[in-house]
Amino acid sequence: MWFFYNINFQNEHLDFFIDKIKSFFTKTFNEESYDETINSNFFIQLKKTNLVKYYLKDFYNNYTLLNEQQKSIIKKAFEINTDIEIICYSQLKPIKYSEVHESVRGDLKNIFNYLYKDLPKVKYFKETLGSFKNYYNQFYEHNFSNYTQCPFCGLKQMKTPTETRREPFDHYLLQSNYPFVSLIRNNLVPMCHDCNEDYKRNKDISLSKVFYPFTEEVSDVELEIRGGEVKLNSSKFPEEVESWDNIFEIKKRLSGHIERNKEGILANFTELELFGDEKLEEHVTCKINFLNKQLYFSNNFIEKAILLDEYDYVFKKIDSSAYPKETRKVDLINIK
């Protein structure tokens, strides 16, 4: 990822809903009675919904009939699958629907499909959180003060709160494959429509070490262009970068964008070449320093990489008359 989301961002209403759903399962696993598991104002507000009338009750009744080994698998799925961070780091593998006993598998799917698709339509949800559009607006305000681009591709601008539509929330760990993850807040990851619908789709992040989108860490990923070759460099996240490219096809998408836009980006600099390397170096350096200040506004990070590639001979102080443009392949100089 080009940058990470704010780990400290909170939404008390969504967190409240998530905590109450978690409490139902915790009480069930502690063998409390069904009435005790739903003994709160939260469930009273939802008593007429299919969630309380059927889905939770069916799961509870079927779960109590399982043997201890079958129950332990479900408890383990609850513990692991809700800890998205350790899954991203490949420290533990999540448990699939196919691994839990068939007698509760359908109940769990009903519960978690309902939570994401139908619960937002319920009056109680609307009166508290409002909608996922409201949540997206709050998320945007807390995470995009210094950015405009999708952190997964860097190519598409994320929709702003002023627009009537929002970007999709990707279930980073697939809700179709894994129980307990449909309404976990750090598994609801905003990304642009292209990344969500065209590239990630149903790819399973648990198969390799991937970026955890919510962290206080700073991404050190840098884009480097060497002629027509695109490189993604990172000393801190080499495995994550490889997985990221496999999932989102980052280098291929960047290559296409650069091929289409390189000529236009360089058009403003070609006439400066007539004034010699010193004037050109001064102007390009000034431009790159400006781009560094807001690297992920628009496609500034791509423009920076293009300029460093195109004019690296200037920073190396090589005589351009003896070093034709089409053969420039010296080492990249990082300008900070």
C-alpha positions as CSV (number, residue, x, y, z in Angstrom):
1,M,0.0,0.0,0.0
2,W,1.1,3.5,-0.7
3,F,-0.2,4.6,2.8
4,F,-2.1,3.2,5.7
5,Y,-5.4,4.0,7.3
6,N,-5.6,5.6,10.7
7,I,-5.6,2.8,13.4
8,N,-7.1,5.3,15.9
9,F,-10.2,6.2,14.0
10,Q,-13.3,5.0,15.9
11,N,-17.0,5.0,15.3
12,E,-18.9,4.5,18.6
13,H,-22.2,3.4,16.9
14,L,-20.7,0.7,14.7
15,D,-18.4,-0.4,17.5
16,F,-21.5,-0.7,19.7
17,F,-23.2,-2.9,17.2
18,I,-20.2,-5.1,16.7
19,D,-19.6,-5.5,20.5
20,K,-23.2,-6.6,21.0
21,I,-23.0,-9.2,18.3
22,K,-19.7,-10.5,19.8
23,S,-21.3,-10.7,23.2
24,F,-24.0,-13.0,21.9
25,F,-21.3,-15.5,20.8
26,T,-19.2,-15.1,23.9
27,K,-22.2,-15.9,26.1
28,T,-23.2,-18.8,23.9
29,F,-19.7,-20.2,24.2
30,N,-19.9,-19.8,28.0
31,E,-23.1,-21.9,27.9
32,E,-25.4,-19.2,29.1
33,S,-29.1,-19.6,28.3
34,Y,-30.5,-18.2,25.1
35,D,-32.5,-15.6,27.0
36,E,-29.3,-14.4,28.7
37,T,-27.5,-14.1,25.4
38,I,-30.0,-11.6,24.0
39,N,-30.8,-9.9,27.4
40,S,-30.0,-6.4,26.4
41,N,-31.7,-3.3,25.0
42,F,-29.8,-3.9,21.7
43,F,-31.5,-7.2,21.0
44,I,-34.9,-5.9,22.3
45,Q,-34.7,-3.2,19.6
46,L,-34.1,-6.0,17.0
47,K,-36.6,-8.6,18.4
48,K,-38.8,-8.4,15.3
49,T,-36.0,-8.9,12.9
50,N,-35.1,-12.3,11.3
51,L,-31.7,-11.9,13.1
52,V,-33.3,-12.4,16.5
53,K,-36.4,-14.3,15.6
54,Y,-34.6,-17.0,13.6
55,Y,-30.9,-16.8,12.8
56,L,-29.4,-16.3,16.3
57,K,-31.8,-18.7,17.9
58,D,-31.3,-21.4,15.2
59,F,-27.5,-21.1,15.7
60,Y,-27.8,-21.3,19.5
61,N,-30.0,-24.4,19.4
62,N,-27.8,-26.2,16.9
63,Y,-24.6,-25.2,18.6
64,T,-25.7,-26.7,21.9
65,L,-26.1,-30.1,20.2
66,L,-22.5,-30.3,19.0
67,N,-19.8,-32.2,20.7
68,E,-16.8,-30.5,22.4
69,Q,-14.5,-30.9,19.4
70,Q,-17.1,-29.5,17.0
71,K,-17.7,-26.6,19.4
72,S,-14.0,-25.9,19.8
73,I,-13.6,-25.3,16.0
74,I,-16.3,-22.7,16.1
75,K,-14.7,-21.0,19.1
76,K,-11.4,-21.0,17.4
77,A,-12.9,-19.5,14.2
78,F,-14.4,-16.7,16.4
79,E,-11.1,-16.0,18.1
80,I,-8.9,-16.1,15.0
81,N,-11.1,-14.7,12.2
82,T,-11.9,-11.6,14.2
83,D,-8.2,-10.8,14.6
84,I,-7.6,-9.5,11.0
85,E,-4.1,-8.2,11.9
86,I,-2.6,-11.6,12.8
87,I,-4.1,-13.0,9.6
88,C,-2.5,-10.3,7.5
89,Y,0.8,-11.1,9.1
90,S,0.3,-14.8,8.3
91,Q,0.8,-15.7,12.0
92,L,-2.4,-17.8,12.0
93,K,-4.7,-19.2,9.3
94,P,-8.4,-18.3,9.5
95,I,-11.0,-21.0,9.6
96,K,-13.4,-21.4,6.7
97,Y,-17.1,-22.1,6.7
98,S,-16.3,-25.5,5.3
99,E,-14.4,-26.4,8.5
100,V,-17.3,-25.8,10.9
101,H,-20.0,-28.5,11.4
102,E,-22.6,-28.5,8.7
103,S,-25.5,-28.2,11.2
104,V,-24.4,-24.6,12.1
105,R,-22.8,-23.6,8.8
106,G,-26.0,-22.3,7.3
107,D,-27.0,-20.5,10.5
108,L,-23.7,-18.6,10.6
109,K,-24.0,-17.6,6.9
110,N,-27.5,-16.4,7.6
111,I,-26.3,-14.3,10.6
112,F,-23.4,-12.7,8.9
113,N,-25.1,-12.1,5.5
114,Y,-27.9,-10.4,7.4
115,L,-25.5,-8.2,9.5
116,Y,-24.0,-6.6,6.4
117,K,-26.8,-6.6,3.9
118,D,-30.0,-6.3,5.9
119,L,-29.2,-4.8,9.3
120,P,-28.4,-1.4,7.7
121,K,-32.0,-1.2,6.5
122,V,-33.4,-1.6,10.1
123,K,-34.8,1.5,11.7
124,Y,-32.6,1.1,14.8
125,F,-29.5,1.0,12.7
126,K,-30.5,4.0,10.7
127,E,-31.3,6.0,13.9
128,T,-27.8,5.3,15.4
129,L,-25.2,4.9,12.7
130,G,-27.3,6.2,9.9
131,S,-25.9,4.3,6.9
132,F,-22.6,3.0,5.6
133,K,-22.5,6.2,3.5
134,N,-22.4,8.1,6.8
135,Y,-19.7,5.8,8.1
136,Y,-17.7,6.2,4.8
137,N,-18.0,10.0,5.1
138,Q,-16.6,9.9,8.7
139,F,-13.9,7.5,7.6
140,Y,-12.9,9.8,4.7
141,E,-12.7,12.9,7.0
142,H,-10.3,11.1,9.4
143,N,-8.1,9.4,6.8
144,F,-7.8,11.5,3.7
145,S,-6.7,14.9,5.0
146,N,-3.3,14.4,3.2
147,Y,-4.4,12.1,0.4
148,T,-6.9,11.9,-2.4
149,Q,-5.9,8.6,-4.0
150,C,-6.9,5.0,-3.3
151,P,-4.1,3.6,-1.2
152,F,-4.2,0.3,-3.0
153,C,-3.6,1.5,-6.5
154,G,-2.7,5.2,-6.3
155,L,-4.4,5.7,-9.6
156,K,-8.0,6.4,-8.7
157,Q,-9.3,9.3,-6.6
158,M,-11.5,8.2,-3.7
159,K,-15.0,9.6,-3.7
160,T,-15.4,12.5,-1.3
161,P,-18.2,13.0,1.3
162,T,-19.8,15.6,-1.0
163,E,-20.7,13.0,-3.6
164,T,-23.9,11.0,-3.4
165,R,-22.1,7.7,-3.9
166,R,-19.3,6.2,-1.9
167,E,-16.4,3.8,-2.6
168,P,-17.0,0.2,-1.7
169,F,-16.0,-1.4,1.6
170,D,-14.0,-4.4,0.7
171,H,-14.3,-7.4,3.1
172,Y,-10.5,-7.8,3.2
173,L,-10.9,-11.3,4.6
174,L,-13.7,-12.7,2.4
175,Q,-17.1,-12.9,4.1
176,S,-18.1,-15.5,1.6
177,N,-15.4,-17.9,2.8
178,Y,-15.0,-17.1,6.5
179,P,-17.5,-16.7,9.4
180,F,-17.5,-13.8,11.9
181,V,-15.9,-11.3,9.6
182,S,-18.7,-9.5,7.8
183,L,-19.1,-6.7,10.4
184,I,-15.6,-6.5,11.9
185,R,-14.6,-2.8,11.5
186,N,-11.0,-3.4,10.5
187,N,-12.1,-5.9,7.9
188,L,-14.3,-3.2,6.2
189,V,-11.6,-1.6,4.0
190,P,-12.5,1.3,1.7
191,M,-10.9,1.0,-1.7
192,C,-11.7,2.3,-5.2
193,H,-14.2,0.5,-7.3
194,D,-11.6,-0.7,-9.7
195,C,-9.5,-2.3,-7.0
196,N,-12.5,-3.9,-5.3
197,E,-14.5,-5.1,-8.3
198,D,-11.9,-5.7,-11.0
199,Y,-8.8,-6.9,-9.2
200,K,-9.2,-8.1,-5.6
201,R,-12.7,-9.6,-6.2
202,N,-12.6,-13.0,-4.4
203,K,-8.9,-13.3,-3.9
204,D,-8.0,-14.7,-0.5
205,I,-5.5,-12.5,1.5
206,S,-4.8,-15.3,4.0
207,L,-2.8,-17.2,1.5
208,S,0.3,-15.0,1.9
209,K,1.6,-12.2,4.1
210,V,-0.2,-9.0,3.1
211,F,-0.4,-5.4,4.2
212,Y,-2.5,-4.7,7.3
213,P,-4.4,-1.6,6.2
214,F,-4.8,-0.1,9.7
215,T,-1.5,0.7,11.4
216,E,0.6,3.5,12.8
217,E,3.5,2.4,10.7
218,V,4.6,4.5,7.7
219,S,4.8,2.9,4.3
220,D,8.2,3.0,2.8
221,V,7.0,1.7,-0.6
222,E,8.5,3.7,-3.5
223,L,7.8,3.7,-7.2
224,E,10.8,3.5,-9.4
225,I,10.7,3.7,-13.2
226,R,13.6,2.6,-15.4
227,G,12.6,3.3,-18.9
228,G,9.6,1.1,-19.5
229,E,10.1,-1.0,-16.4
230,V,8.1,-0.3,-13.2
231,K,9.6,-1.3,-9.8
232,L,8.0,-1.3,-6.3
233,N,10.7,-0.9,-3.7
234,S,10.4,-1.5,0.0
235,S,12.9,-2.5,2.7
236,K,10.2,-2.9,5.4
237,F,7.5,-4.8,3.5
238,P,9.1,-7.0,0.7
239,E,6.6,-9.9,1.1
240,E,3.6,-7.6,1.4
241,V,4.6,-5.8,-1.8
242,E,4.8,-9.1,-3.7
243,S,1.3,-10.1,-2.5
244,W,-0.1,-6.7,-3.1
245,D,1.1,-6.8,-6.7
246,N,-0.3,-10.3,-7.2
247,I,-3.7,-9.3,-5.9
248,F,-4.1,-5.8,-7.4
249,E,-1.7,-6.1,-10.5
250,I,-0.1,-2.8,-9.4
251,K,2.9,-2.8,-11.8
252,K,0.8,-3.7,-14.8
253,R,-1.7,-1.0,-14.1
254,L,1.0,1.6,-13.4
255,S,2.8,0.7,-16.6
256,G,-0.4,1.3,-18.6
257,H,-1.0,4.7,-16.9
258,I,2.6,5.8,-17.4
259,E,2.6,4.8,-21.1
260,R,-0.5,6.9,-21.6
261,N,0.6,10.0,-19.6
262,K,4.4,10.2,-19.7
263,E,4.6,12.4,-22.8
264,G,2.1,14.9,-21.4
265,I,3.9,15.1,-18.1
266,L,7.3,15.7,-19.7
267,A,5.9,18.2,-22.3
268,N,6.5,21.1,-19.8
269,F,10.2,20.3,-19.4
270,T,11.4,19.6,-23.0
271,E,12.1,23.3,-23.8
272,L,14.1,23.6,-20.6
273,E,16.6,21.2,-22.1
274,L,17.7,23.9,-24.4
275,F,19.1,25.9,-21.5
276,G,21.5,23.2,-20.3
277,D,21.7,20.8,-17.4
278,E,22.1,23.4,-14.7
279,K,18.9,25.2,-15.4
280,L,17.1,21.9,-16.0
281,E,18.4,20.4,-12.7
282,E,17.2,23.5,-10.8
283,H,13.7,23.3,-12.3
284,V,13.2,19.5,-12.0
285,T,14.5,19.6,-8.4
286,C,12.1,22.3,-7.5
287,K,9.2,20.4,-9.1
288,I,10.1,17.1,-7.3
289,N,10.4,18.9,-3.9
290,F,6.9,20.3,-4.5
291,L,5.5,16.8,-5.4
292,N,7.0,15.3,-2.3
293,K,4.9,17.6,-0.1
294,Q,1.7,16.0,-1.3
295,L,2.9,12.7,-2.8
296,Y,-0.5,11.0,-2.9
297,F,-2.6,13.9,-4.1
298,S,-3.6,13.2,-7.7
299,N,-0.8,11.2,-9.3
300,N,2.1,13.2,-7.9
301,F,4.1,10.1,-6.9
302,I,3.9,8.9,-10.5
303,E,5.0,12.2,-11.9
304,K,7.9,12.3,-9.5
305,A,9.1,8.8,-10.6
306,I,8.8,9.8,-14.3
307,L,10.9,12.9,-13.8
308,L,13.6,11.1,-11.8
309,D,13.8,8.5,-14.6
310,E,13.8,10.9,-17.4
311,Y,16.3,13.4,-16.0
312,D,18.5,11.1,-13.8
313,Y,21.4,11.9,-16.2
314,V,21.2,15.6,-15.0
315,F,21.6,14.7,-11.4
316,K,24.5,12.4,-12.3
317,K,26.2,15.4,-14.0
318,I,26.7,13.4,-17.2
319,D,27.3,15.2,-20.4
320,S,23.9,14.8,-22.1
321,S,25.4,15.4,-25.6
322,A,27.5,12.3,-25.1
323,Y,24.7,10.4,-23.4
324,P,21.6,10.2,-25.7
325,K,18.2,10.2,-24.0
326,E,17.3,6.8,-25.4
327,T,20.3,5.1,-23.7
328,R,20.0,6.8,-20.2
329,K,20.2,3.9,-17.7
330,V,22.2,5.2,-14.8
331,D,21.2,4.6,-11.2
332,L,18.2,6.5,-9.8
333,I,19.0,9.3,-7.4
334,N,16.4,9.8,-4.7
335,I,15.5,13.4,-4.0
336,K,14.0,13.9,-0.6
